[in-house]
């Protein structure tokens, strides 16, 4: 049985946090007095933050790899 906290669709959490037009749902802007709801939102946003950080690091590594490849290609070019 899969963990209930892990969504099957990786974008399911984003859809629940953002409306269909890309605007935050009113629930995110409206303060709540329920500590459990606040904790739930914190956990969800930490999860999103982790996902974004992981993707940012992958983009940085891809850029670094391309920069190394570019430098190697430039070094192999004959001098004019």
Backbone as JSON, one array per atom type, in Angstrom:
{
  "sequence": "XXXXXXXXXXXXXXXXXXXXXXXXXXXXXXXXXXXXXXXXXXXXXXXXXXXXXXXXXXXXXXXXXXXXXXXXXXXXXXXX",
  "N": [[0.85, -1.19, 0.0], [0.72, 2.17, -0.96], [2.36, 5.03, 0.5], [0.29, 7.31, 2.13], [0.87, 10.0, 2.29], [2.45, 10.58, 0.14], [1.95, 11.85, -2.95], [0.56, 10.39, -5.93], [0.66, 11.64, -8.41], [3.09, 13.87, -9.35], [2.56, 16.58, -9.64], [0.25, 17.06, -8.33], [0.18, 18.28, -5.82], [0.89, 20.89, -6.48], [-1.29, 21.63, -8.01], [-3.24, 21.62, -6.05], [-2.4, 23.7, -4.47], [-2.4, 25.92, -6.13], [-4.64, 27.8, -8.1], [-6.71, 27.15, -11.05], [-6.02, 29.15, -12.83], [-3.47, 29.86, -12.27], [-3.27, 31.41, -10.06], [-2.87, 31.99, -6.61], [-4.8, 29.98, -4.41], [-7.64, 31.08, -2.52], [-7.51, 30.11, 0.12], [-4.81, 30.03, 0.79], [-4.14, 32.67, 1.1], [-5.8, 33.56, 3.05], [-5.75, 33.89, 6.5], [-5.61, 31.32, 9.01], [-6.99, 29.98, 12.0], [-6.58, 27.52, 12.92], [-4.27, 25.42, 14.23], [-3.45, 22.91, 13.24], [-4.07, 23.05, 10.52], [-2.36, 25.1, 9.74], [0.1, 23.85, 10.23], [-0.11, 21.77, 8.37], [-0.04, 23.22, 5.96], [2.53, 24.3, 6.13], [4.1, 21.96, 5.98], [3.39, 21.08, 3.4], [4.34, 23.23, 1.82], [7.07, 23.13, 2.45], [7.69, 20.73, 1.24], [7.27, 21.4, -1.45], [9.24, 23.36, -1.65], [11.55, 21.78, -1.3], [11.38, 20.17, -3.6], [11.63, 22.12, -5.61], [14.2, 23.1, -5.01], [15.75, 20.82, -5.52], [15.35, 20.59, -8.29], [16.44, 23.02, -9.12], [19.12, 22.6, -8.46], [19.71, 20.54, -10.27], [19.49, 21.93, -12.69], [21.57, 23.77, -12.35], [23.78, 21.99, -12.35], [23.58, 21.0, -14.95], [24.11, 23.33, -16.43], [26.74, 23.83, -15.58], [27.99, 21.55, -16.63], [27.64, 21.98, -19.38], [29.16, 24.33, -19.64], [31.73, 23.35, -19.1], [31.97, 21.6, -21.25], [31.86, 23.45, -23.36], [34.21, 24.93, -22.85], [36.1, 22.91, -23.27], [35.7, 22.35, -25.99], [36.42, 24.83, -27.09], [39.09, 24.87, -26.4], [40.1, 22.92, -28.06], [39.9, 24.0, -30.54], [41.61, 25.14, -33.46], [44.27, 27.5, -33.3], [44.07, 30.78, -34.59]],
  "CA": [[0.0, 0.0, 0.0], [1.57, 3.36, -1.01], [2.27, 6.0, 1.6], [-0.78, 8.25, 1.84], [1.39, 11.36, 2.22], [3.15, 10.74, -1.12], [0.98, 11.86, -4.04], [0.92, 9.61, -7.11], [0.96, 12.63, -9.44], [4.0, 14.83, -8.71], [2.04, 17.94, -9.72], [-1.01, 17.13, -7.6], [0.31, 19.25, -4.75], [0.86, 22.22, -7.07], [-2.68, 21.91, -8.39], [-4.03, 21.91, -4.86], [-1.97, 24.98, -3.92], [-2.65, 27.0, -7.08], [-5.9, 27.7, -8.82], [-6.57, 26.8, -12.46], [-5.46, 30.27, -13.6], [-2.13, 30.16, -11.78], [-3.4, 32.36, -8.96], [-3.01, 31.25, -5.35], [-6.17, 29.75, -3.92], [-7.94, 31.98, -1.4], [-7.13, 29.5, 1.39], [-3.43, 30.35, 1.11], [-4.04, 34.08, 1.47], [-6.61, 33.79, 4.23], [-5.17, 33.28, 7.7], [-6.46, 30.36, 9.7], [-6.73, 29.89, 13.43], [-6.41, 26.1, 13.24], [-2.84, 25.07, 14.19], [-3.23, 21.74, 12.39], [-4.1, 23.52, 9.13], [-1.12, 25.84, 9.53], [1.17, 22.85, 10.13], [-0.28, 21.09, 7.08], [0.45, 24.13, 4.91], [3.99, 24.37, 6.26], [4.64, 20.7, 5.45], [3.21, 21.09, 1.95], [5.24, 24.2, 1.21], [8.43, 22.6, 2.59], [7.83, 19.72, 0.21], [7.43, 22.14, -2.71], [10.56, 23.99, -1.58], [12.54, 20.74, -1.55], [11.29, 19.79, -5.01], [12.2, 23.21, -6.39], [15.64, 23.11, -4.75], [16.33, 19.7, -6.25], [15.35, 20.93, -9.71], [17.4, 24.1, -9.3], [20.45, 22.0, -8.46], [19.89, 19.82, -11.53], [19.73, 22.94, -13.72], [22.93, 24.28, -12.14], [24.73, 20.97, -12.8], [23.51, 20.96, -16.41], [24.82, 24.51, -16.9], [28.17, 23.61, -15.36], [28.44, 20.56, -17.6], [27.73, 22.64, -20.69], [30.29, 25.26, -19.61], [32.94, 22.54, -19.23], [31.99, 21.13, -22.64], [32.2, 24.62, -24.19], [35.63, 25.22, -22.64], [36.87, 21.85, -23.93], [35.6, 22.56, -27.44], [37.21, 26.0, -27.42], [40.51, 24.5, -26.25], [40.47, 22.05, -29.18], [39.87, 24.79, -31.77], [42.95, 25.58, -33.86], [44.55, 28.93, -33.11], [44.12, 31.53, -35.86]],
  "C": [[0.89, 1.24, 0.0], [1.32, 4.28, 0.17], [1.23, 7.05, 1.23], [-0.29, 9.68, 1.72], [2.12, 11.63, 0.9], [2.13, 10.72, -2.25], [1.48, 11.05, -5.23], [1.34, 10.53, -8.24], [1.87, 13.69, -8.81], [3.49, 16.28, -8.75], [0.73, 18.13, -8.98], [-0.96, 18.19, -6.51], [0.24, 20.68, -5.31], [-0.56, 22.6, -7.47], [-3.53, 22.24, -7.18], [-3.66, 23.26, -4.25], [-2.34, 26.16, -4.82], [-3.95, 26.75, -7.81], [-5.66, 27.39, -10.29], [-5.97, 27.92, -13.3], [-4.07, 30.65, -13.12], [-2.12, 31.18, -10.66], [-3.55, 31.58, -7.67], [-4.47, 31.13, -4.94], [-6.42, 30.67, -2.73], [-7.51, 31.41, -0.05], [-5.69, 29.81, 1.78], [-3.29, 31.79, 1.6], [-4.8, 34.37, 2.77], [-5.96, 33.14, 5.44], [-6.16, 32.32, 8.35], [-6.06, 30.33, 11.17], [-6.52, 28.45, 13.88], [-4.93, 25.72, 13.12], [-2.54, 23.86, 13.31], [-3.2, 22.13, 10.91], [-2.83, 24.29, 8.8], [0.04, 24.86, 9.37], [1.1, 22.1, 8.8], [0.26, 21.94, 5.95], [1.96, 24.25, 4.94], [4.63, 23.13, 5.65], [4.53, 20.67, 3.93], [4.19, 22.03, 1.27], [6.7, 23.79, 1.35], [8.7, 21.53, 1.52], [8.04, 20.37, -1.16], [8.81, 22.78, -2.76], [11.66, 22.97, -1.87], [12.57, 20.32, -3.0], [11.92, 20.86, -5.9], [13.71, 23.29, -6.21], [16.34, 22.0, -5.52], [16.41, 20.02, -7.74], [16.32, 22.06, -10.01], [18.82, 23.55, -9.35], [20.71, 21.23, -9.75], [20.17, 20.79, -12.67], [21.15, 23.5, -13.59], [23.98, 23.29, -12.63], [24.74, 20.87, -14.32], [24.26, 22.14, -17.01], [26.32, 24.33, -16.74], [28.74, 22.61, -16.35], [28.59, 21.15, -18.99], [28.89, 23.64, -20.74], [31.61, 24.51, -19.74], [33.08, 22.04, -20.67], [32.39, 22.27, -23.58], [33.68, 24.93, -24.08], [36.5, 24.17, -23.33], [36.84, 22.02, -25.43], [36.43, 23.76, -27.88], [38.71, 25.71, -27.35], [40.98, 23.66, -27.43], [40.47, 22.79, -30.5], [41.27, 25.21, -32.17], [43.09, 27.08, -33.69], [44.62, 29.61, -34.47], [45.21, 32.54, -35.84]]
}
